[in-house]
Amino acid sequence: MTTSQSAPFERVVLIVLDSCGCGSAPDASRYGDAGANTLGHIGERLGGLHLPNLEALGLGNLTQIPGLQKTANPLGGFGRMRERSIGKDTTTGHWELAGLDVQSEFPVYPQGFPAEMINRFIAQTGRGVLGNKPASGTAILDELGPEHLRTGSLIVYTSGDSVFQIAAHEEVVPLAELYRACEVARKLCDERNISRVIARPFVGEPGKFRRTYNRRDYAMPPPAATALSRIADSGRPVVGIGKIWDIYAGHGITESIHSEGNTDGLRLTLEAMKQTERGLIFINLVDFDMLYGHRRDPQGYGQALAEFDAFLPSLHQQLGPRDLVLLTADHGNDPTWPGTDHTREDVPLLAFTKTPPDPRRADLGLREGFFDVAQTLCDAFSLPAWPRGKSVLPHLLPS
């Protein structure tokens, strides 16, 4: 941790490119993901990626990504992080980014949820249930959406993650009722240690159903305090954009801003920077995962990466001399991989300030735990050292 009396940074912007993995982890075979590579395979499928700003930060130095070159003078620190926790889901990845080491697996339900649990859910919500099986979120709407419109029964499904998802048409089940049903499910899931309940509202007609951004996540609270709480307790704001508040069940978040996808999230990031001069601004860009990873759409994923790359100059322009930006991901979701689930991968870590680092120290190397982000946050704000992880600030600050 830095020994300076004042914090080296006033503000940190932490951006999670949801699911943007950079190559399978050593234990990926345990998850059926040996060989998965979200960025690499998207580049191969598209005949190369054109991401000049991410390339300049050093993304091409991490691994072989078709279309990206290595740079000898990166504008930021570049490295890759390896998850220490068990799992490959949103909750585990984000909790580890905030400093936790999750070694207890959340349960999954490849055969659907137990009848006893579903019966209690039906009794408490007053609506029937359709599905109750693992499924793609869009495929199950095509399959069961018409029956849902006819009966009003809720569509319940899961995936390779520990998640209880509830889909309902907004004109059949009002949002307030859907959210109450999720609260019922959350209490039932607490009994079984299920990680998340997700409201999946949709609109449209058979053959043209479309999920909306009125999604809400109901997560288990973190099992211990995180670096976010430490920052908030120090009197600094912690602003969550997108599903950040949901992932942490509000713990350590002082302000939550709803976003409607990547484009909106990027706009809100710049607005938040104008309003928040100190503290942490924490963004999740969900479309990479929700719209393109799970739907196995490498073309759309590549376009979303290009949109994010084009945003970076605007972000850099708003940086002050005591601002730090961290770009990373929470897991992989290789859109060329079989199935529709997340993939167990290392993730990029790009760190930059208003001025480029010494190129001799820009290589952050392999970080043995996502919680290096938590340690970096504590270091950036001169807070007590986190119990685990190594800060990247020595690579960025003048020696």
NORSULCOR-V724915 format. One record per residue. N is the residue number from 0. PSI is psi in radians with two decimals (999 if undefined). D_FIRST is the distance of its C-alpha to the first C-alpha in Angstrom with 1 decimal. Layout:
# NORSULCOR-V724915
{{N;PSI;D_FIRST} {N;PSI;D_FIRST}}
This chain:
# NORSULCOR-V724915
{{0;2.55;0.0} {1;2.59;3.8} {2;0.05;6.4} {3;2.61;9.1} {4;-0.63;11.4} {5;2.64;12.2} {6;2.43;10.4} {7;-0.39;10.7} {8;2.50;12.8} {9;-0.54;15.6} {10;2.44;16.8} {11;2.34;16.0} {12;2.00;19.1} {13;2.02;18.9} {14;2.15;22.3} {15;1.99;23.6} {16;1.62;26.7} {17;2.01;28.2} {18;0.17;29.4} {19;1.23;28.6} {20;2.85;28.1} {21;0.54;28.1} {22;2.50;29.9} {23;2.48;30.7} {24;2.82;28.3} {25;-0.51;29.5} {26;0.32;30.7} {27;-0.49;32.4} {28;-0.49;35.8} {29;-0.48;35.2} {30;0.09;35.3} {31;0.42;38.1} {32;0.25;35.8} {33;2.12;35.9} {34;-0.17;36.2} {35;2.53;35.0} {36;1.63;33.2} {37;-1.01;33.1} {38;-0.77;32.3} {39;-0.77;34.3} {40;-0.55;37.3} {41;-0.77;37.4} {42;-0.73;37.5} {43;-0.80;40.2} {44;-0.59;42.3} {45;0.04;42.2} {46;0.46;42.9} {47;2.51;39.5} {48;2.53;37.0} {49;1.69;36.7} {50;1.24;33.2} {51;-0.59;32.7} {52;-0.72;29.6} {53;-0.63;27.7} {54;-0.75;29.1} {55;-0.50;27.8} {56;-0.29;24.2} {57;0.22;24.7} {58;-0.64;26.0} {59;-0.24;28.8} {60;-0.26;26.6} {61;-0.76;25.4} {62;3.01;28.9} {63;1.99;32.5} {64;1.92;33.3} {65;2.27;36.9} {66;-0.37;37.1} {67;2.44;33.5} {68;2.75;33.0} {69;2.62;30.1} {70;2.43;28.8} {71;-0.32;27.8} {72;1.23;26.1} {73;2.60;24.2} {74;-0.06;23.2} {75;3.08;19.9} {76;2.48;17.7} {77;2.39;19.7} {78;-3.14;19.3} {79;2.55;20.8} {80;2.48;19.5} {81;2.19;21.5} {82;2.32;22.0} {83;-0.56;21.5} {84;2.84;23.5} {85;2.31;27.3} {86;3.10;29.2} {87;0.67;29.3} {88;3.01;29.6} {89;-0.83;28.1} {90;-0.89;27.0} {91;-0.80;25.2} {92;-0.79;23.5} {93;-0.70;22.2} {94;-0.69;21.2} {95;-0.65;19.1} {96;-0.59;17.5} {97;0.07;16.6} {98;-0.05;15.1} {99;2.76;18.3} {100;1.76;20.0} {101;1.90;23.7} {102;0.10;26.0} {103;2.20;29.2} {104;2.40;31.3} {105;2.49;32.9} {106;2.58;36.7} {107;2.82;38.6} {108;1.32;42.3} {109;-0.29;44.1} {110;0.18;47.4} {111;2.99;46.7} {112;2.65;45.9} {113;2.56;48.1} {114;-0.69;51.4} {115;-0.72;50.7} {116;-0.78;47.5} {117;-0.68;49.3} {118;-0.70;52.3} {119;-0.67;50.2} {120;-0.76;48.5} {121;-0.77;52.0} {122;-0.66;53.3} {123;-0.40;50.5} {124;-0.40;50.4} {125;0.23;54.2} {126;2.63;53.9} {127;3.09;54.6} {128;2.36;52.3} {129;2.60;52.7} {130;-1.67;50.9} {131;1.06;48.6} {132;2.86;47.5} {133;2.43;44.8} {134;2.74;45.4} {135;2.42;44.2} {136;-0.48;43.7} {137;-0.65;46.2} {138;-0.65;48.7} {139;-0.44;49.1} {140;-0.73;50.0} {141;-0.66;52.7} {142;-0.80;53.9} {143;-0.12;53.9} {144;-0.81;53.6} {145;-0.73;57.4} {146;-0.63;57.9} {147;-0.77;55.2} {148;-0.63;57.0} {149;-0.70;60.3} {150;-0.42;59.0} {151;0.05;56.0} {152;2.56;54.2} {153;2.47;50.5} {154;2.04;49.1} {155;2.29;46.6} {156;2.96;44.9} {157;-2.93;41.8} {158;-2.81;40.1} {159;-0.15;38.2} {160;2.95;35.4} {161;1.53;35.5} {162;2.43;37.0} {163;1.85;40.1} {164;2.42;41.2} {165;2.02;44.0} {166;2.43;45.9} {167;2.48;48.5} {168;2.36;50.4} {169;-0.39;49.6} {170;-0.15;53.4} {171;-0.78;54.1} {172;1.91;51.3} {173;2.60;49.8} {174;-0.72;46.0} {175;-0.67;45.9} {176;-0.70;47.8} {177;-0.74;45.7} {178;-0.64;42.5} {179;-0.68;44.3} {180;-0.64;45.2} {181;-0.62;41.5} {182;-0.67;40.8} {183;-0.84;43.5} {184;-0.63;42.1} {185;-0.73;38.6} {186;-0.67;40.1} {187;-0.65;42.0} {188;-0.51;39.0} {189;-0.61;36.9} {190;-0.37;39.5} {191;0.11;38.8} {192;0.55;35.0} {193;2.30;35.7} {194;-0.96;32.6} {195;2.60;34.0} {196;2.33;37.2} {197;2.21;37.8} {198;2.21;40.5} {199;1.25;42.2} {200;2.60;44.7} {201;2.93;47.0} {202;3.12;50.0} {203;-2.98;52.9} {204;2.85;56.0} {205;2.29;56.7} {206;-0.24;55.7} {207;0.56;53.5} {208;2.57;51.0} {209;2.18;47.6} {210;2.58;44.5} {211;2.99;43.1} {212;0.30;39.6} {213;0.21;40.5} {214;2.53;38.7} {215;2.50;36.5} {216;2.39;34.2} {217;1.65;34.3} {218;2.74;31.4} {219;2.55;30.6} {220;2.62;27.8} {221;2.51;24.6} {222;-0.19;25.0} {223;2.95;21.8} {224;2.58;19.4} {225;3.01;17.2} {226;-0.44;14.1} {227;-0.76;16.9} {228;-0.66;18.2} {229;-0.72;14.9} {230;-0.81;14.9} {231;-0.71;18.6} {232;-0.36;18.4} {233;-0.03;16.3} {234;0.08;19.4} {235;2.51;18.4} {236;2.54;21.0} {237;1.83;20.6} {238;2.09;23.6} {239;2.24;24.9} {240;2.32;27.5} {241;-2.42;29.9} {242;0.33;29.7} {243;-0.83;26.1} {244;-0.75;27.4} {245;-0.78;29.8} {246;-0.65;27.4} {247;0.18;25.3} {248;0.59;28.5} {249;-0.17;27.0} {250;2.13;24.2} {251;0.04;21.3} {252;2.13;23.4} {253;-0.36;24.6} {254;2.39;27.0} {255;2.33;28.7} {256;2.07;30.7} {257;2.43;33.3} {258;2.75;33.8} {259;1.18;36.7} {260;-3.12;35.4} {261;-0.87;33.4} {262;-0.78;35.3} {263;-0.70;35.0} {264;-0.67;31.3} {265;-0.72;30.6} {266;-0.77;32.8} {267;-0.52;31.1} {268;-0.83;27.6} {269;-0.66;28.9} {270;-0.75;30.5} {271;-0.62;27.5} {272;-0.56;25.5} {273;-0.50;28.4} {274;-0.39;28.2} {275;1.80;24.5} {276;-0.22;22.7} {277;2.82;19.4} {278;-2.78;17.6} {279;2.28;17.9} {280;2.06;21.0} {281;2.06;21.4} {282;2.40;24.6} {283;2.18;26.5} {284;1.71;29.3} {285;-0.41;31.8} {286;-0.58;34.7} {287;-0.77;33.3} {288;-0.94;33.6} {289;-0.78;36.4} {290;-0.50;38.8} {291;-0.67;38.4} {292;-1.00;36.6} {293;-0.53;38.7} {294;0.09;41.8} {295;1.03;41.4} {296;1.44;41.7} {297;-0.55;40.1} {298;-0.85;41.9} {299;-0.67;40.5} {300;-0.78;37.0} {301;-0.69;37.3} {302;-0.67;38.5} {303;-0.65;35.6} {304;-0.72;33.2} {305;-0.68;35.2} {306;-0.75;35.1} {307;-0.73;31.3} {308;-0.73;31.2} {309;-0.38;33.5} {310;-0.46;31.3} {311;-0.69;28.3} {312;-0.64;29.8} {313;-0.70;30.3} {314;-0.82;26.7} {315;-0.64;25.5} {316;-0.51;28.1} {317;-0.06;26.6} {318;2.45;23.0} {319;3.11;22.0} {320;-0.27;19.7} {321;0.63;16.7} {322;2.51;17.4} {323;2.41;15.7} {324;2.32;17.9} {325;2.17;17.3} {326;2.25;20.6} {327;-2.90;21.2} {328;3.04;23.8} {329;-0.25;24.3} {330;-3.05;27.0} {331;2.93;29.9} {332;1.29;33.5} {333;1.97;35.5} {334;-0.08;38.6} {335;0.00;40.7} {336;2.63;40.0} {337;2.61;42.7} {338;-3.00;42.5} {339;0.33;40.6} {340;2.98;37.4} {341;2.84;33.8} {342;2.47;32.9} {343;1.81;30.2} {344;2.77;28.2} {345;2.82;25.0} {346;2.67;23.7} {347;2.71;22.5} {348;1.97;19.1} {349;2.24;19.5} {350;2.25;16.8} {351;2.79;18.0} {352;-2.95;18.1} {353;-0.56;21.1} {354;2.51;21.0} {355;2.67;21.0} {356;2.94;18.3} {357;2.08;19.4} {358;-0.37;21.6} {359;-0.30;20.8} {360;0.18;17.3} {361;-0.36;18.2} {362;1.92;18.9} {363;-0.21;16.2} {364;-2.86;18.5} {365;2.10;19.3} {366;2.14;16.5} {367;1.09;17.6} {368;2.33;17.2} {369;-0.37;17.2} {370;-0.04;14.4} {371;-0.47;12.0} {372;-0.79;12.9} {373;-0.77;11.8} {374;-0.66;8.3} {375;-0.71;8.4} {376;-0.80;10.1} {377;-0.72;7.9} {378;-0.74;5.1} {379;-0.59;8.4} {380;0.18;9.7} {381;0.76;7.1} {382;2.84;8.3} {383;2.52;7.7} {384;2.47;6.1} {385;2.64;9.2} {386;-0.30;11.6} {387;2.73;12.0} {388;2.88;11.0} {389;2.31;8.9} {390;2.57;7.3} {391;-0.05;10.0} {392;-0.60;8.6} {393;-0.43;9.1} {394;-0.30;12.6} {395;-0.59;13.2} {396;2.64;12.1} {397;2.48;14.4} {398;999;13.8}}
